[in-house]
């Protein structure tokens, strides 16, 4: 069975955010959809786009999966619902758990419900910093730049990100 490498960005800003993230990761492994091979620290991050909400806690994980991208997305959405995320709310608004596929091997794809690489990942410090915490030399498959370079090129001072001591 072929194994693929995916990078996920996860976040929460409602309730016990760390518990939601940890539960989501636990459910991911228990589901058999993917095996976590690396995880960043947790980061406290200022909201972007819809800013009138609580700060998020974000992290990144590298997983191995036998699932194709859309099946992995379906598994992630099921986990979000298990942790308590409801149906669509405000775009970029508060959420109990958000799990996004930002990279999948070196794949570039676009469909109605999934774009890989994630179309805004290179503009989001809350995505890039956790990825760089795992491996700053990871390369964006379309921009052909290392994640560490993309992070240094991101100059928006409003995108505050700070590591959380709890790990």
N, C-alpha and C positions, 0 to 999 in steps of 0.2 A: 504494500500500500504506500503510495507516494506521500512524503511529508513536506509540508510547506511551512515557511516561516512568515509570521505576520507580526506586525507591531500594532498594539492597541493603545489608545488613549482613553483613560477612564477618569470620571469626575463626579462630584456630588456637592450640593450646597444646601440640602434640606436635612434637618434632623442630625443624627449621629453620623456625620459624613465618613469618618474613618471606618466605622462599623459597616456602613453600606458598601464601601469600596472593598473591604476585606471579605464580606459575605459574597459580593459579586465575583471576586476572584476565586473564592472557595467553590462556589457553584459552577464556575467555568470548568475547573478541574474535575469536579464530581460528575459533570454532565458528559465527560468524555469528548467534548467538542475540541478541546485543545489542552496542551500541557504547557504550563508556564516554565520558561527556561531562564528568564531574567526579569527583574522588577526594579523600577527606580525607587528612590525615596518618595515619600508623600510631600507634596508642595501645597502651600496655601497661596491661592491666586486670585487676583482682582478680576471681576467679571469683565468680559469684552462684549462690545456691541450693545447688549441690553444691560446697562450698568446699574440700574436701580434694583439691586438684589444683593443677598449675602455673598461674601467671598466663597470661592470653591475650594475644595481639596482635590488635587489632580495627581495622577501618576501615569506611568507608561509601563507596559509589559510586552515582552517578546514571548510569543507562543509558537509551538509547533502544532500543526493541525493537518489532518488528512482531508478536512472538508474544503470544498471549493469556496470562493469568497462569499457568494450569496447564501450558502448554507451556514457558513460561519456567522454572517450577519443575522440570520434568522435565530441562531442559537443565542447570540448576544442580546437580541431584543427580548427573547423569552426570559433570560436571566434578569434583565432590567425590570420586567413585569413581576418576576418572583420577589425581587427586592422591594417592590412597591411603586415603581414608576407607572403612572397612568398614561392615558392616551395623550396625543399632542396637546401641548400647552403653548405658551408664548415662545416664539422662535428665539433661541439663545437664552431662554428664561430658566427659572429655577428647576432643579430636578433632583430626585432622590438618587438616581444612578444613571450615568451616561457612559456607554461603552462604544467606542468608534474604532473601526479598522482604518488605520492611517497608512499602513504599508502592507503589502502582501507579496512576498518574494520581490521580484523586480517588475511586477505586473502594472500595466496602465490600462484601466478600463473605465467605462462610463455607462451607467444605466439609470433608469428613473430613480432608483432608491439607493444606489451605491456608486461612488466615484473613488477610484484608487489610482494614485495616491490621493489622500484626502485633499480637496482643493484649497483649503485655507491653512493647512498645517504649517507651511513655511512663513505664515504671517502671525502665528500664535506662539507667544513665549510659553504659555501654559502647556503646549504640546512639545515644543522643541527642548525646553529645559529638562523635563523628565527623560526624553529620549537621549539627550546628551549625558544624563546621569548614568545611563546604561552604556552607551557607546557613541561618543561624539563623531566617530569616523564613519558611521552609517551614512550611506549615500542616497540622496533623493533620486529616484530613477528617471525623473523627467528633467529636473534642473541640473542634475549631474554635479551637485555640490554636497559636501559633507554637512551633516546636521550641525556640527559645531560652527561652521562657516555661516550657515543660515541664521543661527542664533546670534552671532556677532553682527550680522547685517541688519538685524531687527532693532530699530532705533526708537520705537515707540515707548517713551518713559511711563505712560499710563498703564502699561501691562506689567504690573508688579507681581513678582513670583518670589516666594521665600520657602526654603526647606522647613519642614516640621520636624522637630527634634525626636518625635516618637518613632520615626523610621517607617 
